[in-house]
Amino acid sequence: MKKFLLSVASFLGMSGVALAASPAPSSIIPVASSTLLADAVSYVPVLFTDLFPLIALVVGVPVGFWIITKAIGLVRRNTTSGGGGRRT
């Protein structure tokens, strides 16, 4: 238990030193924060418009196959071969 606590304490100590030594994010890349969010959000409708056919195919094809297999199963279950008896 002592070894675990010592390793956790040393990790926290090293990460604290690393965090204290790192410069502020605004000094690395100067960005106007008021326009950053607006610019990022403005691309969302374009992204959904462009990706809609792909999303429709990815969702629609498996759902279509699932519906077809369920319909085939219903038809097989309701039809009987022979003289209307129970199928085994």
PyMOL commands that set and color helices and strands:
alter all, ss='L'
color gray80, all
select helices_A, chain A and resi 2-21+25-28+33-42+44-78
alter helices_A, ss='H'
color red, helices_A
deselect
rebuild
show_as cartoon
